[in-house]
Amino acid sequence: MFTIYVYVLDTLADWELGHVISELNSGRFFKKDAKRISLKTVGFTKEPIHTMGGLTIMPDCLIDDIAVSETSVLLLPGANTWNDSKHEAILEKAREFLSLGAAVCAICGATAALADFGLLNNRSHTSNGAGFLEMVSPHYKGQSFYIDKPSVADNNLITAGSTGALLWAKQIIEHLGVFEANTLEAWYSYFSTGKPEYFFALMQTLPSGNGT
């Protein structure tokens, strides 16, 4: 079983997580023999956080409750509050994930936090455009590893800019291997283009009883 830990913090950018957590939690397009998923929200405290969209989230667990293994995944969403020093605790946990081969998936503002913490200095990565990380992350030294794409996967590190949420979701799903390859391609084609032929192609890839 995979355990997906979603770090939640005030001003969390709701839309950046939408595709990936809905597919991983629902399992609606999973292949027949896919591993089960447990999705947990993680907070610095158990106090509720308030997203950029005005939603209230009560964390399921604390940072100390995270069990790091090769079947653990840490999702770090964008937010305007990553510069608060209290978030160093989850960044230390991210360092532990990466060193043990567990996946860390960061988008938008979370990439800036990783960059300032030195975790992007030696790994291929992306963010909100060339120069963004230099501007907002004083300790960033990974310019030579920056790739100007919406989302970049480097083994167990998957990073994206603020407009890369769909591709980021695709790369996370691919890393976990819970979709058949043709299902994932049809899913991504449909949601990136809206063309109905990809919706029907998606439906045709599914085991009977799946789909929506």
C-alpha positions as CSV (number, residue, x, y, z in Angstrom):
1,M,0.0,0.0,0.0
2,F,1.1,3.5,-0.8
3,T,0.7,6.2,1.9
4,I,0.3,9.7,0.4
5,Y,1.1,12.5,2.9
6,V,-0.3,15.9,1.8
7,Y,1.2,18.8,3.8
8,V,-1.4,21.4,4.4
9,L,-0.6,25.0,5.4
10,D,-2.4,28.3,5.3
11,T,-3.0,29.8,1.9
12,L,-2.6,26.4,0.3
13,A,-3.3,26.7,-3.5
14,D,-6.4,24.4,-3.8
15,W,-6.3,23.9,-7.6
16,E,-2.7,22.6,-7.6
17,L,-3.6,19.4,-5.7
18,G,-7.0,18.8,-7.4
19,H,-6.1,16.4,-10.2
20,V,-3.6,14.3,-8.3
21,I,-5.4,13.8,-5.0
22,S,-8.8,13.2,-6.6
23,E,-7.4,10.4,-8.7
24,L,-5.2,8.8,-6.0
25,N,-8.0,8.9,-3.4
26,S,-10.8,7.7,-5.6
27,G,-8.9,5.1,-7.6
28,R,-11.5,5.4,-10.3
29,F,-9.0,4.8,-13.1
30,F,-6.7,2.4,-11.3
31,K,-5.6,-0.8,-13.0
32,K,-6.9,-4.0,-11.7
33,D,-3.9,-5.0,-9.6
34,A,-2.9,-1.5,-8.4
35,K,-1.7,-1.0,-4.9
36,R,-4.2,0.5,-2.5
37,I,-3.7,4.2,-1.5
38,S,-4.0,5.8,1.9
39,L,-4.1,9.6,1.7
40,K,-3.5,11.6,4.8
41,T,-3.2,15.4,5.4
42,V,-0.3,16.5,7.6
43,G,-0.1,19.7,9.5
44,F,2.5,21.5,11.6
45,T,-0.2,21.3,14.3
46,K,-3.6,19.8,14.5
47,E,-5.2,23.3,14.2
48,P,-7.3,23.8,11.0
49,I,-5.7,25.6,8.1
50,H,-7.4,27.8,5.5
51,T,-6.7,27.4,1.8
52,M,-6.4,30.2,-0.7
53,G,-9.9,29.2,-1.9
54,G,-11.4,29.6,1.6
55,L,-11.7,26.0,2.5
56,T,-10.9,24.7,6.0
57,I,-8.8,21.6,6.4
58,M,-8.3,19.7,9.6
59,P,-4.9,17.8,9.4
60,D,-5.2,14.1,9.9
61,C,-1.8,13.8,11.6
62,L,1.4,15.7,12.5
63,I,4.8,15.7,10.9
64,D,6.2,13.4,13.6
65,D,3.5,10.8,12.6
66,I,4.9,10.4,9.1
67,A,6.3,7.0,8.4
68,V,9.0,7.2,5.7
69,S,9.5,4.2,3.4
70,E,9.8,3.6,-0.3
71,T,6.0,3.4,-0.4
72,S,5.5,6.8,1.1
73,V,4.9,9.9,-1.0
74,L,5.1,13.5,0.3
75,L,3.0,16.1,-1.6
76,L,4.0,19.7,-1.0
77,P,1.5,22.2,-2.5
78,G,2.1,25.9,-3.3
79,A,1.1,28.5,-0.7
80,N,2.1,32.1,0.2
81,T,3.2,31.1,3.6
82,W,6.2,28.9,2.9
83,N,8.7,31.5,4.3
84,D,7.4,30.8,7.8
85,S,10.3,29.1,9.7
86,K,7.9,26.5,11.2
87,H,7.8,24.8,7.8
88,E,11.5,23.8,8.2
89,A,10.3,20.7,10.0
90,I,8.5,19.3,6.9
91,L,11.5,20.3,4.7
92,E,13.7,18.2,7.0
93,K,11.2,15.4,6.5
94,A,11.5,16.0,2.7
95,R,15.3,15.6,3.0
96,E,14.7,12.3,4.8
97,F,12.3,11.1,2.1
98,L,14.7,11.9,-0.7
99,S,17.7,10.2,1.0
100,L,15.7,7.0,1.6
101,G,14.3,6.8,-2.0
102,A,10.8,7.9,-1.1
103,A,9.0,10.4,-3.4
104,V,8.8,14.1,-2.8
105,C,6.4,16.0,-5.1
106,A,6.5,19.8,-4.9
107,I,4.7,22.5,-6.9
108,C,4.9,26.3,-7.1
109,G,5.8,27.9,-3.8
110,A,6.9,24.6,-2.3
111,T,9.7,24.3,-4.9
112,A,11.0,27.7,-3.6
113,A,11.0,26.3,-0.1
114,L,12.9,23.2,-1.3
115,A,15.3,25.3,-3.2
116,D,16.1,27.6,-0.2
117,F,16.6,24.5,1.9
118,G,19.3,23.2,-0.5
119,L,17.3,20.2,-1.8
120,L,17.3,21.3,-5.5
121,N,21.0,22.0,-5.8
122,N,21.9,18.6,-7.3
123,R,18.6,17.3,-8.9
124,S,16.8,18.2,-12.1
125,H,13.9,20.4,-11.2
126,T,11.6,23.2,-12.4
127,S,9.5,26.0,-10.9
128,N,7.7,29.2,-11.9
129,G,10.2,30.1,-14.7
130,A,13.9,30.7,-15.0
131,G,15.1,33.2,-12.4
132,F,12.2,32.7,-10.0
133,L,14.1,30.5,-7.6
134,E,17.1,32.9,-7.6
135,M,14.7,35.7,-6.8
136,V,12.9,34.1,-3.8
137,S,15.4,31.5,-2.5
138,P,18.6,33.1,-1.3
139,H,20.4,29.8,-0.7
140,Y,19.5,28.3,-4.1
141,K,22.5,26.9,-5.9
142,G,20.9,24.6,-8.4
143,Q,20.7,26.8,-11.5
144,S,22.5,24.3,-13.7
145,F,19.9,21.7,-12.9
146,Y,16.9,23.9,-13.7
147,I,14.7,22.7,-16.6
148,D,12.2,25.1,-18.1
149,K,9.2,22.8,-18.4
150,P,5.8,22.7,-16.6
151,S,6.8,19.6,-14.5
152,V,10.0,17.6,-14.2
153,A,10.5,14.1,-12.8
154,D,13.9,13.1,-11.5
155,N,13.5,9.7,-10.1
156,N,11.8,10.3,-6.7
157,L,11.7,14.1,-7.0
158,I,8.9,15.6,-9.0
159,T,8.6,19.4,-9.2
160,A,6.3,21.7,-11.1
161,G,5.5,25.3,-11.6
162,S,2.1,26.9,-10.8
163,T,0.7,26.0,-14.3
164,G,2.1,22.5,-14.3
165,A,-0.4,20.8,-12.0
166,L,-1.9,18.4,-14.6
167,L,1.5,17.2,-15.9
168,W,2.7,17.0,-12.3
169,A,-0.3,14.7,-11.5
170,K,0.5,12.6,-14.5
171,Q,4.1,12.1,-13.5
172,I,3.2,11.3,-9.9
173,I,0.6,8.7,-11.1
174,E,3.2,7.3,-13.5
175,H,5.8,7.1,-10.7
176,L,3.3,5.1,-8.5
177,G,2.4,2.8,-11.4
178,V,-1.3,2.7,-10.4
179,F,-2.7,3.3,-14.0
180,E,-2.2,1.2,-17.0
181,A,0.1,3.2,-19.5
182,N,-2.7,3.6,-22.1
183,T,-5.1,4.7,-19.4
184,L,-2.7,7.4,-18.2
185,E,-2.1,8.7,-21.7
186,A,-5.8,8.9,-22.5
187,W,-6.5,10.5,-19.1
188,Y,-3.8,13.2,-19.7
189,S,-4.9,13.8,-23.3
190,Y,-8.5,14.2,-22.3
191,F,-7.9,16.6,-19.4
192,S,-5.3,18.6,-21.3
193,T,-7.3,19.0,-24.5
194,G,-11.0,18.4,-23.6
195,K,-11.4,16.4,-26.8
196,P,-14.2,13.8,-26.4
197,E,-12.4,11.1,-28.4
198,Y,-9.9,10.9,-25.5
199,F,-12.7,10.5,-23.0
200,F,-14.0,7.5,-24.8
201,A,-10.5,6.1,-25.3
202,L,-10.1,6.5,-21.5
203,M,-13.3,4.6,-20.8
204,Q,-12.2,1.8,-23.1
205,T,-9.0,1.2,-21.2
206,L,-10.6,0.5,-17.9
207,P,-11.4,-2.8,-16.2
208,S,-15.2,-3.4,-16.1
209,G,-16.8,-1.6,-13.2
210,N,-14.4,1.3,-13.2
211,G,-14.9,4.8,-14.5
212,T,-17.2,7.7,-14.0
